[in-house]
Amino acid sequence: MAFTCINSRGIAYYLHGKTVTLQNGRPMPIYAFNRHLNPAAALDALPVGYVVAEKTGNGLPYVKRVMVAVEGEGRPCRA
């Protein structure tokens, strides 16, 4: 079952993901929501260290990284 997010307008979106290769050769995961389910690219769960947020103007959901504090230091870093 694909990870589903229902926005404030009541529309269901499905989480999709893939890995792309950057110009320097490093792989980078890409996550996006889509109204139509693509079984080949759909993800069953939200990746660790990410949360779902919603754009205020149009209600589109998106995935963003969670900021966590490093133990022993007062500054946040990305998970």
C-alpha positions as CSV (number, residue, x, y, z in Angstrom):
1,M,0.0,0.0,0.0
2,A,1.4,3.4,-1.0
3,F,1.9,6.2,1.5
4,T,-1.1,8.5,1.1
5,C,-1.5,12.1,2.2
6,I,-4.8,13.9,2.2
7,N,-4.4,17.7,2.0
8,S,-6.5,20.3,3.6
9,R,-8.8,20.4,0.5
10,G,-9.5,16.6,0.9
11,I,-7.5,15.5,-2.2
12,A,-5.4,12.3,-1.8
13,Y,-1.8,12.3,-2.9
14,Y,0.6,9.3,-3.2
15,L,4.3,9.4,-2.3
16,H,6.7,8.5,-5.1
17,G,10.4,8.3,-5.1
18,K,13.4,7.6,-7.3
19,T,17.2,8.0,-7.2
20,V,18.9,10.3,-9.7
21,T,22.6,10.6,-10.4
22,L,24.0,14.1,-10.1
23,Q,26.7,15.4,-12.5
24,N,29.4,14.6,-10.0
25,G,28.3,11.0,-10.0
26,R,26.7,11.1,-6.5
27,P,23.2,9.5,-6.2
28,M,20.4,11.6,-4.7
29,P,17.0,10.5,-3.7
30,I,14.0,12.5,-5.0
31,Y,10.6,12.4,-3.3
32,A,7.4,13.8,-4.7
33,F,3.6,13.5,-4.3
34,N,1.3,12.8,-7.2
35,R,-2.5,12.5,-7.5
36,H,-2.2,9.4,-9.6
37,L,-0.6,6.2,-8.3
38,N,2.3,4.8,-10.2
39,P,3.0,1.3,-8.6
40,A,6.5,1.2,-10.0
41,A,7.6,4.3,-8.2
42,A,5.3,4.4,-5.2
43,L,6.8,4.2,-1.7
44,D,5.1,2.3,1.2
45,A,6.4,4.6,3.9
46,L,7.8,8.1,4.5
47,P,11.6,8.0,4.6
48,V,13.3,8.3,8.0
49,G,14.2,11.9,8.8
50,Y,11.5,13.4,6.6
51,V,8.1,15.0,7.4
52,V,5.1,16.0,5.2
53,A,4.3,19.7,4.9
54,E,1.7,21.5,2.8
55,K,2.1,24.7,0.7
56,T,-0.3,27.3,2.1
57,G,-1.3,28.9,-1.3
58,N,-2.3,25.8,-3.3
59,G,-2.5,23.0,-0.7
60,L,0.1,20.8,-2.4
61,P,2.0,18.4,0.0
62,Y,5.7,18.1,-0.1
63,V,8.4,16.2,1.8
64,K,11.0,18.1,3.8
65,R,13.9,17.0,6.0
66,V,13.5,17.3,9.8
67,M,16.0,19.5,11.7
68,V,17.5,17.8,14.7
69,A,19.8,19.2,17.3
70,V,23.3,17.6,17.6
71,E,23.9,16.3,21.1
72,G,26.3,18.5,23.0
73,E,25.9,21.4,20.6
74,G,23.3,24.1,20.5
75,R,23.0,24.3,16.7
76,P,20.5,22.2,14.6
77,C,21.7,20.0,11.7
78,R,19.9,18.0,9.0
79,A,18.9,14.4,9.8
